Amino acid sequence: MVTSNSKSYFREVERSHRTYTAALKRAGSRQSIMNLYWKHKHQHEVLLKKHLKEEMAEIIQIKKKFK
């Protein structure tokens, strides 16, 4: 199920990938490429953690309806 939180998450991931690919094209050395990768990976981890937290909040709200 795609919720508004999911759409927001996908937009953020897409934005992150656009900036990452643009920066990769401008990279001048192997080290700068690796630095870009680690920064991009960290952004993904932060986004995913936030997204999963929001989904868990939704689950908790739905579960409350069943009590």
C-alpha positions in Angstrom: 0.0 0.0 0.0 1.4 3.4 -1.0 0.6 6.0 1.6 1.4 9.7 1.7 4.5 8.8 3.8 5.6 6.4 1.2 5.2 8.9 -1.6 7.3 11.4 0.4 9.9 8.8 1.1 10.2 7.9 -2.6 10.4 11.6 -3.6 13.3 12.0 -1.1 15.1 9.0 -2.4 14.7 10.1 -6.0 16.0 13.6 -5.1 19.0 12.0 -3.3 19.7 9.8 -6.4 19.6 12.8 -8.7 22.1 14.8 -6.7 24.3 11.7 -6.3 24.4 10.9 -10.0 25.1 14.6 -10.8 27.9 14.7 -8.3 29.4 11.4 -9.6 29.6 12.9 -13.1 31.6 15.9 -11.6 33.9 13.7 -9.4 37.6 14.2 -10.1 39.2 11.3 -8.3 38.6 7.9 -6.9 38.6 9.2 -3.4 36.0 11.8 -4.2 33.8 9.0 -5.7 34.1 7.0 -2.5 33.3 10.0 -0.4 30.2 10.6 -2.5 29.2 7.0 -2.0 29.5 7.1 1.8 27.6 10.3 2.0 24.9 8.9 -0.3 24.7 5.7 1.8 24.3 7.7 5.0 21.5 9.8 3.4 19.7 6.5 2.5 20.1 5.1 6.0 18.7 8.3 7.5 15.8 8.4 5.1 15.0 4.7 5.6 15.1 5.1 9.4 12.7 8.0 9.3 10.4 6.2 6.9 10.2 3.1 9.0 9.6 5.2 12.1 6.6 6.9 10.3 5.3 3.5 9.2 5.5 2.1 12.7 3.5 5.1 14.0 0.8 4.3 11.3 0.8 0.7 12.4 0.4 1.7 16.1 -2.6 4.0 15.2 -4.2 1.2 13.2 -3.7 -1.3 16.0 -5.4 1.0 18.5 -8.6 0.7 16.5 -8.7 -3.0 17.2 -8.5 -2.7 21.0 
